[in-house]
Amino acid sequence: MNSMLYITFNILFILIGIVSVFPSMMSVMLFDAPGSKTWKNIILFLTIFSFPMVCFLSVVCSLICFEFFHIEKAQYFVLMPFMNIVVGFFAFFL
């Protein structure tokens, strides 16, 4: 991956992280109804609640690794928010 792609992903994840703060605060409403404490809801809650923090952590860590020329590590840090999306997708649809 080239540096322009890193910058694009970092800007995208900063914007998505800012936008996802409000749904993160409202994610506790998943447990309003009686009998809603299933393992699917708990996993979905954890992925929604942690998504803004993972986005910001991903940006910071990838920029630090990119600054110190650890390109392979920076690639893994850029992919961190996708793990939340995949786990949340499987928790919602399975």
QUICORPE-V938531 format. One record per backbone hydrogen bond with DSSP energy under -0.5 kcal/mol. CO is the residue of the C=O (numbers start at 1). NH is the residue of the N-H. Records with the same first field share a line. If there is no record, write none. Layout:
CO=NH ; NH
This chain:
2=6
3=7
4=8
5=9
6=10
7=11
8=12
9=13
10=14
11=15
12=16
13=17
14=18
15=19
16=20
18=21
19=22 ; 23
20=24
21=25
22=26
23=27
24=27
25=28
26=29
27=30
28=31
29=32
33=36
36=38
38=42
39=43
40=44
41=45
42=46
43=47
44=48
45=49
46=50
47=51
50=54
51=55
52=56
53=57
54=58
55=59
56=60
57=61
58=62
59=63
60=64
61=65
62=66
63=67
64=68
65=70
66=69
69=71
70=74
71=75
72=76
73=77
74=78
75=79
77=80
79=82 ; 83
80=83 ; 84
81=85
82=86
83=87
84=88
85=89
86=90
87=91
88=92
89=93
90=94
